[in-house]
Amino acid sequence: MSPYDSNKQLESLTLKIEKFEQTKNNLEKEQTELQNKINELVIIPY
């Protein structure tokens, strides 16, 4: 494999990792928002 091919593969992997991180962050944000909504809906009896 040429250095060029290696660099292309690395670039591709880096982009995939960045996309994964972004997706992960979005999901965590969404999870937090959903948890907050659930907390508003759930009434804890005293």
C-alpha positions as CSV (number, residue, x, y, z in Angstrom):
1,M,0.0,0.0,0.0
2,S,1.4,3.4,-0.9
3,P,1.7,6.2,1.6
4,Y,-1.0,8.0,-0.3
5,D,-3.4,5.1,0.2
6,S,-2.5,5.0,3.9
7,N,-3.1,8.7,4.3
8,K,-6.5,8.4,2.5
9,Q,-7.5,5.6,4.9
10,L,-6.4,7.5,7.9
11,E,-8.3,10.6,6.7
12,S,-11.4,8.5,6.2
13,L,-11.1,6.9,9.6
14,T,-10.6,10.3,11.2
15,L,-13.8,11.7,9.5
16,K,-15.7,8.6,10.7
17,I,-14.5,9.1,14.2
18,E,-15.5,12.8,14.1
19,K,-18.9,11.9,12.8
20,F,-19.3,9.2,15.5
21,E,-18.4,11.7,18.2
22,Q,-20.9,14.2,16.9
23,T,-23.6,11.6,16.8
24,K,-22.7,10.5,20.3
25,N,-22.9,14.1,21.6
26,N,-26.3,14.6,19.9
27,L,-27.6,11.4,21.4
28,E,-26.4,12.3,24.9
29,K,-28.0,15.8,24.5
30,E,-31.3,14.1,23.4
31,Q,-31.1,11.7,26.2
32,T,-30.7,14.5,28.8
33,E,-33.7,16.4,27.3
34,L,-35.8,13.3,27.4
35,Q,-34.8,12.5,30.9
36,N,-35.8,16.1,31.9
37,K,-39.2,15.6,30.3
38,I,-39.7,12.3,32.1
39,N,-38.7,14.0,35.3
40,E,-41.4,16.7,34.7
41,L,-44.0,14.1,34.0
42,V,-43.2,11.8,36.9
43,I,-44.8,13.0,40.1
44,I,-43.2,11.6,43.2
45,P,-45.8,10.8,45.8
46,Y,-45.0,11.9,49.3
